[in-house]
Amino acid sequence: MRVDGSRILGRKPMATPLTALALVCTLSPSPAESSTELLARQVLDQLQAAGAPGSLIRVVDYDVKPGVAADMGDGDQWPSIRERVLAADILVLATPTWMGHLSSVAQRVLERLDAELSEQDDEGRPSMFGKVAVAAVVGNEDGAHQISAELFQALNDVGFTIPAQGVTYWNGQAMGSVDYKDLDETPEQVLSATKTAAANAVHLAALLSAANYPVPS
């Protein structure tokens, strides 16, 4: 069956509104300012404008244990984050660039999401089927393309769907001292990429909400 996306997004209201969740993987605990959180909030603003309001979690503020299970016990706070991931239609995974790679916090999030490979929804689909994921990357060095490739591969492996041009990023001057949060205004190219990623994420999430993937046989 072919789904008419224009009816879903333009003329046919959805029974349940789409929602988003941003996981911010800065290394800085709250209340420190964070370029990564700033870009993630800008993505959430564009998602809300496109019809999918959301919320944000700074992962480093939680005790997320190392491991690849849904619940590692002993005070592990990942289960509460996981519940919010399961409740959202769109995941924004935001990370800084350190030594050309994603942050250790982002890597831990991916490792904990690995548990979803053995989890299923009520109809027998992998738990993250039908959910959309986009990436946001900031840093004073090159690495955004490699990081988004790593994020997309891992997120797709566990069942998320990646929209066209589903990443926004900012790379500062190599070895420079200006952070994204220090800019007087958002560069037009970043704003354009953020708008596109958000619009495409909402479009795709609406299609999947109307017609999820088939149950694996």
N, C-alpha and C positions, 0 to 999 in steps of 0.2 A: 504494500500500500504506500502510495506517495503522499507525503505530508505537505500541505500548502503553507509555507512559512509566512506568507503575507497575511493569511487569515489568522494565524496564531499571534503574530506581532502587531498587526494593524487593526483588524476588524473583529476578531473573535477574542473576547476577554478570557484570560486564564482563570480556572476555578480556584487555583491556589497561587498567589503571587510568588515569583522567584525571589530567592534570597542569596546573599553572598557572605563569605567569610574570608578575611585576610589573615594569614599567619605570617607575622613579621619576624624574621630570623636575624635581626641585629644581635650583636654581641653585648650591647649596652642595656642593662636593666633600666626599667622606669625609675625615676622620671627623666632620665637623661634624654636630650634631644637626639633624634635619629633621622638620618637621611632616608634610610630604608622605610621607616614608618611614614615619613612624609610622602614618598612616592606611592606607598600602599594606600594611604588615605586619598590621594588623588585618583587612584584607580577606583576606589570605592565610591568617590563622588561621581565619577563618570558612569559607574554601574547603576547607581541610584537614578541618575538622569535618564538612563536607558530603561529603567523599570525594575531594577533588582537592588533594593536597599540591602545594606550589609553591616557587619560589625568587624572588630579587629582584636586580635590576640597578639601580644608580644611574648613569644614563646619562652624567652629566657627568664621571664618573671615566674615561670612555673617549674616545678621539679619534674622534669621529663627524664625518666630513667633510660639508660642505654638498653637496647634490646630490640627484638623483632616480634614481640608479642603485643596483642591489643592491651594487655594489662600486665605490667611487670611486678605489681604488688609493692609492699613495703613503702607506702606513701607516694607511689607513682601518680602523677597528675595528668598523664597523657589521656586516660580514659575520659576525663571531662572535656578535654579538647576534642577528642575523637567524636564525642556525642554531637558537638557543634559542627564538625566537618560533615557528619552523616546527615545533619538537619539542613545543610546548605545545598543549594543547586550549583553554585559557582565557588571555586576555591581560588584565592589569590595567594600565591606563594612568593614572598618578597625576601630577597637576600642581598646583603652587601657582597662586594668582591674583596677577597683577601688572598694575596699571592696568586691572583689569576683564577681562583676557585671560589665556589660557593662557601658560605660560612659553615662552621662546624654545627651550628644550631640547625641550619637547613638540612645538612646531611643527616642529623639525628631524626628530624621530621620524616625524611624519606625512609629511613630505617624502620621507624615505627609504623609507617604506612605499609611497609612490606607485609605486615600481618594481614592486611586486607586480601591478600592472595588466597587465603583460606576461609574468608568470611563471605556470607551470602545474604541477599535480601530475602524477603518473605516468599518470593517467587522462584528463588534458586539462582538468581544472577549474582555475579561477583558484586560485593557491596558498593563499589564506587561506579558501577555501570550507570549511565544516565547523568553523571555529574561532569561538569566542565571545569578545566583548570587553566589559569593564565599565570604568567610569571612577571615579576618586577625586579630589576637588578640595578644597583647603583654602585659606583666605585671610582676611585682616583687612578684606576689602571685598566688596561684592556682585560677582557675576559667575559663580557656579557654574552657573546655568541656561544662560547663554550659552555657557560653556566646554563643558559636557557636550553641548550641541547641536552645537557645532563638532567635537568629538571623535567623536560618533556619526555625523555625516554623513561625515566623512573615513574612519573605520574601516569603515563600511558600504560606501563607494565601492570600497574595495580588497578587499572580500569577507568581512569579519567579520560575524557575526550578533550583534545586541544583544538581550539578554533584557529582559523586562518589569522596569521600575524598576531598570535596570542601572547605577545611579550612587549613590554615597554622598558626602556633602560636609559641610563645616563652614565657616560664615561667621562670623568674629568680629565684635565690635562695630566699626562704621565708624570709621576713624581711631583705633582702639584699639591697645594695645601688647601684648595677651595673644595668644600664638600657641597653636595646637592642642596642641603639645607641652608647653605650660605648664599645661594643665588638670590638676586633681587627679584627675579621673575622666572617662571618656568619656560625653558626654551621651546620655541614653537614646534620643533621636531618631536620633542618628548611629549608635548601636549597632544599632538596629532596621533602619535603611536598609542598613547593612553586611551584616547577616544576610540580609536579603531579596535584595540584589544577588548575594551569594555563592550562596545556595540556588537562585535562578533560573538563575544561570550554569551551575551544575553540572547542573541538570535539563536545560537546553537542550543543553549539551555532550554529555550522555549520549545524547540523542535523535539528535543529528547524528552521533555516533560510530557509532550503530547503523544509521543511514540517512542518508548524506550527500546533498547536493544532486545532481540529475542532471547529467551532463556536458553542457555547452552544445552545441547542435547547430550 
